[in-house]
Amino acid sequence: MQIENDISKEFLSPMFDSVRHYDLINHIFTFGMDKRWRKKLVEKCLESKPAEFMDLGCGTGDLAINIALAADENIRITACDFSREMLAIAAKKSAKAKVLQKISFIYADACSLPFADNHFDTIGISFAFRNMIYKNTSAKKHLSEIYRVLKPGGSCMIAESSQPAIKIIRILSHFYIRTFVYLAGSMISGNRQAYRYLSQSAINFYNTGELKKIFISSGFKSAKHWPLFLGAAAIYELIK
């Protein structure tokens, strides 16, 4: 399946650097369910007991922090993002959670990861994957880099917004995103452009069938998913 390419890093990076109250907005718009979804993602990421784990597109660090709190002591956790502002917030939050020493925060671009081939047992992506491939000029490179740095047999676990299969639920979900999420997000964050992009990308993002075709065409040998909240979001498991 063809991946559309319009959005560039030059657009996304300053957008996320400037978004205020990012965590609060996510909690409000998902009615707190994002915390439960991330907890489920943590469980899936740790099922194989990885020794080397990466939180890719870590944002404000919630996934990496929760992995550090839940995992055994022998795990090595790397958290990467291309927003220095987000990484600074993530470091402060990890210090508050008393796990700062367990996480290596790295400023890095997902299309050119500073790691050797076959390095990570598991990669986790918590609601950042849509930004990596939705009309992104580097979409194919992002997918190839994820594949490259995973060990053979390793897994990439992704939590991301999705398209509900039931039409009426999909219509209601899109209406909610198009109105409340966009308008309230713009007001709270002070960044109308960011929430125009975020709402449009959520409404127009691939469904689970389309994503699985993209994953398999990118080289992954298997891809499966678990729907969340009537299909408004999903967790994906990709195996190299």
Secondary structure, 3 states (H helix, E strand, C coil): CCCCCCECHHHHHHHHHHCCCHHHHHHHHCCCHHHHHHHHHHHHHHCCCCCEEEEECCCCCHHHHHHHHHCCCCCEEEEEECCHHHHHHHHHHHHHCCCHHHEEEEECCCCCCCCCCCCEEEEEEECCHHHHHCCECCHHHHHHHHHHHEEEEEEEEEEEECCCCCHHHHHHHHHHHHHHHHHHHHHHHCCHHHHHHHHHHHHHCCCHHHHHHHHHHCCCCEEEEEEECCCCEEEEEEEC
